[in-house]
Amino acid sequence: MKKTIHPKYNSRAKIKCACGAEFNVGSTQENMEVEICSHCHPLYTGKQKFIDTAGRLERYEKMMSKSKALKEKLKKTKKESPKKK
């Protein structure tokens, strides 16, 4: 194994979460900040939590409302057009 090509391994890297939890892990980086961890993740806690980063939730809702309106418009046009036999 070459000694000069591998990054330095820190056995005490500090992790900070947005919820306030802090813990140490082994990593090649000294400090890391994360948005969600095992202390606040819904899978582990059983509580629903919405994390809206940069308006993602609003963009999703806007996309879904456009899709719903388009489906309703398509249904209307199908009902209004006479059936050909």
PAVODREN-63329 format. One record per residue: residue number from 1; residue in one letter; x, y, z of N, C-alpha, C, O in turn. Coordinates in nm, 4 decimals, padded with zeros to 6 digits. Example, Ala and Ser with C-alpha at 12.3 -4.5 7.8 and 13.67 -1.06 7.14 Angstrom:
2
   nr  rest    n.east   n.north      n.up   ca.east  ca.north     ca.up    c.east   c.north      c.up    o.east   o.north      o.up
    1     A   01.3190  -00.5690   00.7800   01.2300  -00.4500   00.7800   01.3200  -00.3300   00.7800   01.4236  -00.3319   00.8465
    2     S   01.2850  -00.2250   00.7080   01.3670  -00.1060   00.7140   01.2900   00.0030   00.7870   01.3409   00.1138   00.8039
! end
This chain:
85
   nr  rest    n.east   n.north      n.up   ca.east  ca.north     ca.up    c.east   c.north      c.up    o.east   o.north      o.up
    1     M   00.0846  -00.1176   00.0000   00.0000   00.0000   00.0000   00.0892   00.1240   00.0000   00.1795   00.1365   00.0828
    2     K   00.0635   00.2144  -00.0926   00.1434   00.3364  -00.1001   00.1026   00.4333   00.0110  -00.0162   00.4508   00.0381
    3     K   00.1984   00.4939   00.0731   00.1713   00.5816   00.1867   00.1305   00.7232   00.1464   00.0651   00.7916   00.2253
    4     T   00.1656   00.7685   00.0298   00.1415   00.9084  -00.0061   00.0103   00.9333  -00.0774  -00.0257   01.0495  -00.0965
    5     I  -00.0642   00.8299  -00.1184  -00.1858   00.8535  -00.1966  -00.3142   00.8432  -00.1148  -00.4197   00.8831  -00.1640
    6     H  -00.3099   00.7924   00.0055  -00.4303   00.7732   00.0855  -00.4559   00.8928   00.1768  -00.3613   00.9482   00.2327
    7     P  -00.5838   00.9343   00.1932  -00.6130   01.0468   00.2829  -00.5918   01.0074   00.4290  -00.5952   00.8894   00.4638
    8     K  -00.5703   01.1062   00.5121  -00.5495   01.0826   00.6547  -00.6827   01.0397   00.7175  -00.7862   01.1014   00.6922
    9     Y  -00.6797   00.9355   00.7980  -00.7995   00.8836   00.8642  -00.8074   00.9405   01.0052  -00.7145   00.9262   01.0847
   10     N  -00.9214   01.0060   01.0354  -00.9436   01.0613   01.1694  -01.0376   00.9684   01.2450  -01.1504   00.9452   01.2016
   11     S  -00.9922   00.9158   01.3564  -01.0765   00.8240   01.4326  -01.1783   00.8990   01.5176  -01.2699   00.8375   01.5722
   12     R  -01.1639   01.0294   01.5297  -01.2566   01.1101   01.6105  -01.3150   01.2261   01.5290  -01.3028   01.3417   01.5697
   13     A  -01.3766   01.1977   01.4174  -01.4405   01.3021   01.3371  -01.5710   01.3417   01.4058  -01.6470   01.2551   01.4492
   14     K  -01.5969   01.4707   01.4158  -01.7144   01.5217   01.4861  -01.8278   01.5472   01.3861  -01.8089   01.6173   01.2868
   15     I  -01.9449   01.4902   01.4129  -02.0632   01.5066   01.3287  -02.1634   01.5933   01.4040  -02.1951   01.5654   01.5196
   16     K  -02.2135   01.6991   01.3388  -02.3159   01.7850   01.3969  -02.4407   01.7762   01.3108  -02.4333   01.7886   01.1885
   17     C  -02.5553   01.7548   01.3743  -02.6819   01.7467   01.3025  -02.7596   01.8769   01.3234  -02.7347   01.9508   01.4187
   18     A  -02.8533   01.9034   01.2336  -02.9370   02.0226   01.2445  -03.0269   02.0159   01.3679  -03.0693   02.1196   01.4190
   19     C  -03.0566   01.8941   01.4166  -03.1422   01.8799   01.5354  -03.0662   01.9099   01.6641  -03.1270   01.9219   01.7704
   20     G  -02.9328   01.9221   01.6555  -02.8523   01.9536   01.7724  -02.7699   01.8368   01.8237  -02.6863   01.8549   01.9122
   21     A  -02.7912   01.7195   01.7711  -02.7162   01.6022   01.8154  -02.5728   01.6089   01.7637  -02.5481   01.6528   01.6514
   22     E  -02.4802   01.5655   01.8460  -02.3395   01.5595   01.8072  -02.2845   01.4225   01.8457  -02.3152   01.3708   01.9531
   23     F  -02.2038   01.3644   01.7585  -02.1409   01.2379   01.7900  -02.0124   01.2239   01.7100  -01.9907   01.2968   01.6132
   24     N  -01.9278   01.1309   01.7501  -01.7985   01.1099   01.6873  -01.7981   00.9783   01.6103  -01.8514   00.8775   01.6566
   25     V  -01.7375   00.9811   01.4924  -01.7220   00.8627   01.4087  -01.5834   00.8668   01.3452  -01.5130   00.9671   01.3564
   26     G  -01.5444   00.7598   01.2796  -01.4200   00.7580   01.2057  -01.4445   00.8023   01.0627  -01.5381   00.7549   00.9984
   27     S  -01.3619   00.8924   01.0122  -01.3802   00.9448   00.8777  -01.2513   01.0085   00.8289  -01.1581   01.0288   00.9068
   28     T  -01.2457   01.0402   00.7001  -01.1312   01.1112   00.6452  -01.1468   01.2621   00.6624  -01.0507   01.3363   00.6425
   29     Q  -01.2662   01.3086   00.6991  -01.2884   01.4503   00.7270  -01.2915   01.4719   00.8780  -01.3302   01.3822   00.9529
   30     E  -01.2511   01.5898   00.9225  -01.2477   01.6170   01.0665  -01.3844   01.6552   01.1216  -01.4231   01.6084   01.2286
   31     N  -01.4583   01.7399   01.0497  -01.5896   01.7869   01.0938  -01.6895   01.7757   00.9792  -01.6565   01.8000   00.8631
   32     M  -01.8135   01.7380   01.0147  -01.9202   01.7314   00.9146  -02.0487   01.7838   00.9760  -02.0733   01.7670   01.0955
   33     E  -02.1302   01.8472   00.8933  -02.2618   01.8931   00.9357  -02.3648   01.8261   00.8456  -02.3538   01.8306   00.7231
   34     V  -02.4657   01.7636   00.9077  -02.5693   01.6925   00.8333  -02.7054   01.7514   00.8681  -02.7216   01.8139   00.9728
   35     E  -02.8037   01.7312   00.7796  -02.9386   01.7828   00.8021  -03.0231   01.6882   00.8855  -03.1136   01.7314   00.9569
   36     I  -02.9938   01.5597   00.8767  -03.0757   01.4614   00.9453  -02.9858   01.3460   00.9914  -02.8930   01.3065   00.9208
   37     C  -03.0144   01.2934   01.1092  -02.9341   01.1843   01.1646  -03.0266   01.0786   01.2243  -03.1488   01.0890   01.2132
   38     S  -02.9694   00.9791   01.2862  -03.0493   00.8714   01.3438  -03.1310   00.9181   01.4644  -03.2266   00.8509   01.5032
   39     H  -03.0955   01.0310   01.5238  -03.1709   01.0843   01.6383  -03.3000   01.1547   01.5951  -03.3937   01.1659   01.6741
   40     C  -03.3050   01.2019   01.4710  -03.4227   01.2771   01.4267  -03.4864   01.2202   01.2997  -03.5867   01.2747   01.2535
   41     H  -03.4324   01.1136   01.2420  -03.4875   01.0558   01.1195  -03.6195   00.9843   01.1490  -03.6275   00.9099   01.2467
   42     P  -03.7242   01.0051   01.0666  -03.8554   00.9444   01.0911  -03.8532   00.7921   01.0963  -03.9352   00.7330   01.1666
   43     L  -03.7635   00.7276   01.0253  -03.7546   00.5821   01.0273  -03.7172   00.5320   01.1666  -03.7675   00.4288   01.2110
   44     Y  -03.6306   00.6035   01.2347  -03.5856   00.5618   01.3665  -03.6751   00.6126   01.4789  -03.6918   00.5448   01.5803
   45     T  -03.7326   00.7313   01.4617  -03.8113   00.7911   01.5694  -03.9589   00.7556   01.5612  -04.0274   00.7562   01.6634
   46     G  -04.0095   00.7247   01.4429  -04.1506   00.6939   01.4255  -04.2377   00.8179   01.4162  -04.3603   00.8067   01.4144
   47     K  -04.1778   00.9350   01.4102  -04.2519   01.0612   01.3998  -04.2326   01.1187   01.2601  -04.1221   01.1169   01.2059
   48     Q  -04.3408   01.1695   01.2025  -04.3332   01.2318   01.0706  -04.2728   01.3706   01.0843  -04.3129   01.4478   01.1713
   49     K  -04.1762   01.4026   00.9986  -04.1099   01.5321   01.0040  -04.0869   01.5795   00.8611  -04.0301   01.5064   00.7800
   50     F  -04.1300   01.6996   00.8302  -04.1100   01.7550   00.6975  -03.9846   01.8405   00.6979  -03.9695   01.9317   00.7793
   51     I  -03.8955   01.8095   00.6060  -03.7742   01.8882   00.5894  -03.7845   01.9550   00.4545  -03.7805   01.8886   00.3509
   52     D  -03.7976   02.0857   00.4554  -03.8153   02.1604   00.3314  -03.6876   02.2378   00.3026  -03.6636   02.3435   00.3610
   53     T  -03.6073   02.1855   00.2139  -03.4834   02.2504   00.1772  -03.5014   02.3191   00.0433  -03.5315   02.2543  -00.0569
   54     A  -03.4836   02.4471   00.0414  -03.4887   02.5294  -00.0807  -03.6218   02.5179  -00.1538  -03.6240   02.5166  -00.2769
   55     G  -03.7330   02.5096  -00.0805  -03.8646   02.5114  -00.1405  -03.9027   02.3852  -00.2159  -03.9881   02.3905  -00.3044
   56     R  -03.8424   02.2729  -00.1836  -03.8721   02.1482  -00.2556  -04.0167   02.1068  -00.2387  -04.0801   02.0596  -00.3331
   57     L  -04.0687   02.1244  -00.1188  -04.2069   02.0865  -00.0932  -04.3023   02.1709  -00.1765  -04.3980   02.1180  -00.2330
   58     E  -04.2776   02.3016  -00.1851  -04.3629   02.3889  -00.2655  -04.3556   02.3524  -00.4135  -04.4575   02.3526  -00.4825
   59     R  -04.2353   02.3211  -00.4627  -04.2213   02.2818  -00.6028  -04.2966   02.1524  -00.6307  -04.3600   02.1390  -00.7353
   60     Y  -04.2902   02.0571  -00.5382  -04.3611   01.9308  -00.5553  -04.5124   01.9534  -00.5574  -04.5824   01.8994  -00.6430
   61     E  -04.5623   02.0330  -00.4633  -04.7064   02.0609  -00.4594  -04.7525   02.1332  -00.5853  -04.8610   02.1048  -00.6361
   62     K  -04.6727   02.2253  -00.6362  -04.7061   02.2976  -00.7587  -04.7122   02.2015  -00.8773  -04.8028   02.2099  -00.9601
   63     M  -04.6158   02.1110  -00.8849  -04.6134   02.0129  -00.9930  -04.7357   01.9211  -00.9854  -04.7955   01.8893  -01.0882
   64     M  -04.7728   01.8787  -00.8657  -04.8868   01.7898  -00.8488  -05.0178   01.8609  -00.8813  -05.1082   01.7991  -00.9375
   65     S  -05.0303   01.9895  -00.8472  -05.1530   02.0628  -00.8787  -05.1677   02.0804  -01.0304  -05.2787   02.0714  -01.0829
   66     K  -05.0572   02.1052  -01.1009  -05.0616   02.1153  -01.2466  -05.1032   01.9823  -01.3079  -05.1827   01.9782  -01.4018
   67     S  -05.0497   01.8752  -01.2546  -05.0815   01.7420  -01.3054  -05.2291   01.7101  -01.2825  -05.2949   01.6539  -01.3700
   68     K  -05.2802   01.7453  -01.1668  -05.4206   01.7200  -01.1348  -05.5121   01.8017  -01.2270  -05.6118   01.7500  -01.2774
   69     A  -05.4783   01.9278  -01.2485  -05.5582   02.0137  -01.3365  -05.5579   01.9600  -01.4798  -05.6606   01.9630  -01.5476
   70     L  -05.4449   01.9118  -01.5249  -05.4345   01.8563  -01.6593  -05.5197   01.7303  -01.6725  -05.5856   01.7111  -01.7747
   71     K  -05.5193   01.6453  -01.5717  -05.6013   01.5238  -01.5746  -05.7502   01.5574  -01.5775  -05.8267   01.4942  -01.6504
   72     E  -05.7917   01.6569  -01.4985  -05.9322   01.6988  -01.4963  -05.9735   01.7565  -01.6318  -06.0838   01.7302  -01.6798
   73     K  -05.8854   01.8344  -01.6929  -05.9144   01.8927  -01.8238  -05.9283   01.7823  -01.9278  -06.0158   01.7886  -02.0141
   74     L  -05.8430   01.6820  -01.9198  -05.8492   01.5698  -02.0128  -05.9787   01.4908  -01.9953  -06.0385   01.4478  -02.0939
   75     K  -06.0219   01.4716  -01.8723  -06.1481   01.4021  -01.8458  -06.2657   01.4801  -01.9034  -06.3565   01.4206  -01.9615
   76     K  -06.2654   01.6137  -01.8880  -06.3724   01.6989  -01.9402  -06.3820   01.6880  -02.0916  -06.4911   01.6750  -02.1470
   77     T  -06.2682   01.6933  -02.1573  -06.2696   01.6881  -02.3034  -06.3158   01.5510  -02.3530  -06.3795   01.5415  -02.4579
   78     K  -06.2851   01.4476  -02.2802  -06.3311   01.3140  -02.3194  -06.4817   01.3007  -02.3025  -06.5476   01.2361  -02.3839
   79     K  -06.5372   01.3614  -02.1972  -06.6821   01.3570  -02.1718  -06.7588   01.4405  -02.2743  -06.8675   01.4019  -02.3172
   80     E  -06.7026   01.5541  -02.3132  -06.7704   01.6464  -02.4052  -06.7655   01.5987  -02.5491  -06.8580   01.6266  -02.6253
   81     S  -06.6616   01.5281  -02.5889  -06.6520   01.4857  -02.7282  -06.7466   01.3698  -02.7554  -06.7526   01.2746  -02.6777
   82     P  -06.8224   01.3779  -02.8681  -06.9173   01.2698  -02.9008  -06.8425   01.1433  -02.9428  -06.7360   01.1486  -03.0044
   83     K  -06.9012   01.0316  -02.9077  -06.8386   00.9054  -02.9428  -06.8727   00.8710  -03.0875  -06.9873   00.8866  -03.1297
   84     K  -06.7752   00.8250  -03.1627  -06.7945   00.7870  -03.3017  -06.8146   00.6371  -03.3103  -06.7425   00.5600  -03.2470
   85     K  -06.9149   00.5953  -03.3903  -06.9406   00.4527  -03.4114  -06.9342   00.4167  -03.5545  -06.9535   00.3003  -03.5898
! end
